[in-house]
Amino acid sequence: MKHSDLKTVILDQSIIQPETNLIEREKFQHLINWHQNQEIIIISGMRRCGKSTLLHQMKQQFDGYFLNFDDERLISCTVDDFQQMDEIFHELFGTKNTYYFDEIQNVHGWERFVRRLHDSRKKIYIAGSNARLLSRELGTHLTGRYLQSTLFPFSLNEYIRLKKISLQDEDFFTTQGRAKLKNSFNSYLVSGGIPEYLKSNKKEYIRSLFESILYRDVLVRYNISNEKNIKEAMLFALSNIGNQISFNKLKNTLGIKSSTTVKDYFSYFENSYLIFLLSKFSYSSKENIYANKKLYLIDNGFSTNLGFRHNDDNGRFLENLVLVELKRQEKDIFYFQEKQECDFVIKTGLKVEQAIQVCYEITDENRSREVNGLLEALQAFDISNGIILTYDQMDELSINNKTISIKPAWHWLLRER
């Protein structure tokens, strides 16, 4: 790039200020605590979930150089321009020891430059929206030199603070307080936590964001020409959260010749943080690989606005919300299935230590299925206590020397995270 063009971009971006009165993300303090470490800090996540804003907030805390590579004027930028970029930084802003790069993985070979900065004892923050590109390049050239954290759309706690809803400890016990919490939870359950959508409440924004991710992070990134198949595969995902899927069966549903192609499509969606594919827990690595996957979505707002609606939407949304929260907590999650199914088992190290079932409402018709699915998991992994998360039921069961706590999901999200 021309020196003058690159300088213009850097200057233009330097005067951009984040909004005032922003919600402090739960990750913020986490990153503050990491600042004194020598490692490169990687913040990954879906587009428009707040990564750039988080970088700006960190920059306000620890001054440094900033450049967002997701700027069309930098489309011709190559690794050869990085030295020139660094010189412009010093020319304009003097010497600083911290660098903030947004979507730097757009530039092939970026990791070599970042490694050189790191070897010079500079502190580096990188935000990116493609899991595969980041992990491949980090693993090749930056092994042992970075810490990675994933940013998600707003949690329920962040949503409540965004809506300026005061929350006191007594609200969990009083009739009025519980009504306030449930009202907030009802809205969050269907609207999701995508920051800008929560501010505008415009369905057009969700559609625009979805199409941007689909085109930029999937079709263009992977050079896919068959737009129709990709859109149909993603529409299937939007409408089937919480369901098990078989790539071999799905190829027939979508009219795609190869199950490998279908698997590739869903891996592209997963790399772009649109979906999560949950594996079945098995001590057999072969079964773990080839068993059906369970399909989840990064945010309920996409399914609400873009997917086909179902009668059991609330139950599906509740299960999806719990899965995203477990991912936010960076848990190692699987589903478990023998005669019945347990929605989530959580592994710590080599051992499964927690089992969670999700059911919008326990009724006479589904009680046996939900309880037995959880019991099977508790017995299989020798766990004493299990949880069934519901919309608003609370109870405790003792069966076969196992304790099952039934509790509202909103209580779990706000009090037990």
Stockholm file with secondary structure:
# STOCKHOLM 1.0

chainA/1-417         MKHSDLKTVILDQSIIQPETNLIEREKFQHLINWHQNQEIIIISGMRRCGKSTLLHQMKQQFDGYFLNFDDERLISCTVDDFQQMDEIFHELFGTKNTYYFDEIQNVHGWERFVRRLHDSRKKIYIAGSNARLLSRELGTHLTGRYLQSTLFPFSLNEYIRLKKISLQDEDFFTTQGRAKLKNSFNSYLVSGGIPEYLKSNKKEYIRSLFESILYRDVLVRYNISNEKNIKEAMLFALSNIGNQISFNKLKNTLGIKSSTTVKDYFSYFENSYLIFLLSKFSYSSKENIYANKKLYLIDNGFSTNLGFRHNDDNGRFLENLVLVELKRQEKDIFYFQEKQECDFVIKTGLKVEQAIQVCYEITDENRSREVNGLLEALQAFDISNGIILTYDQMDELSINNKTISIKPAWHWLLRER
#=GR chainA/1-417 SS CCHHHHHHHHHHHHTCCCCSSCCCCHHHHHHHHHTTSSSEEEEECCTTSSHHHHHHHHHHHSCCEEEESCSGGGTTCCGGGHHHHHHHHHHHHCCCSEEEEESGGGSTTHHHHHHHHHHTTCEEEEEESCHHHHHHHHHHHCTTSEEEEECCSCCHHHHHHHTTCCCCGGGGTSHHHHHHHHHHHHHHHHHCCCHHHHHHCCHHHHHHHHHHIIIIIIIITTTCCCHHHHHHHHHHHHTCTTCEECHHHHHHHHTCSCHHHHHHHHHHHHHTTSEEEECBCCSCHHHHHHSCEEEEESCHHHHHHHSCCCTTHHHHHHHHHHHHHHHHTTCEEEEEESSSEEEEEEEETTEEEEEEEECSCCCTTTHHHHHHHHHHHHHHTTCSEEEEEESSCCEEEEETTEEEEEEEHHHHHHHCC
#=GC SS_cons         CCHHHHHHHHHHHHTCCCCSSCCCCHHHHHHHHHTTSSSEEEEECCTTSSHHHHHHHHHHHSCCEEEESCSGGGTTCCGGGHHHHHHHHHHHHCCCSEEEEESGGGSTTHHHHHHHHHHTTCEEEEEESCHHHHHHHHHHHCTTSEEEEECCSCCHHHHHHHTTCCCCGGGGTSHHHHHHHHHHHHHHHHHCCCHHHHHHCCHHHHHHHHHHIIIIIIIITTTCCCHHHHHHHHHHHHTCTTCEECHHHHHHHHTCSCHHHHHHHHHHHHHTTSEEEECBCCSCHHHHHHSCEEEEESCHHHHHHHSCCCTTHHHHHHHHHHHHHHHHTTCEEEEEESSSEEEEEEEETTEEEEEEEECSCCCTTTHHHHHHHHHHHHHHTTCSEEEEEESSCCEEEEETTEEEEEEEHHHHHHHCC
//
